[in-house]
Amino acid sequence: MLTYKRKPGNAVFRAIADPTRREILGLLRGGRHTVGEIAANFRTSRPAISKHLRLLRGAGLVVMHKQGTARVCGLNARPLRTVNTWLRDYEALWSANLRSLKSYIEEGQDEEETKP
């Protein structure tokens, strides 16, 4: 039987795969918010938002602390470095492809200019 060990960074990718969770992260980028303040920005139920927050917290992207009876959420962007590192490999690929495309187009234009 083949077993697959999950890498810690995979939780970050799972967390940001959902548009609602990405929007929550965007809200928290602007500063800390209570769970109620976050939930007020969505049409989904507060329990659904709490579930999203639990997943984000499990990935290390959200930190929570109690302030009186409220739970205040803050962004921890450090785990997003995993995504940035992964994307860097593709940036090199995209750059190479764009250079190739540019050369191809420029060669085609040169041929057009030399035609009688």
HELIX and SHEET records of a PDB file:
HELIX    1   1 PRO A    8  ILE A   16  1                                   9    
HELIX    2   2 PRO A   19  ARG A   29  1                                  11    
HELIX    3   3 VAL A   35  ALA A   39  1                                   5    
HELIX    4   4 ARG A   46  GLY A   58  1                                  13    
HELIX    5   5 ARG A   78  LEU A   80  5                                   3    
HELIX    6   6 ARG A   81  THR A  114  1                                  34    
SHEET    1   A 3 HIS A  33  THR A  34  0                                        
SHEET    2   A 3 ALA A  70  LEU A  75 -1                                        
SHEET    3   A 3 VAL A  62  GLN A  67 -1                                        
END                                                                             
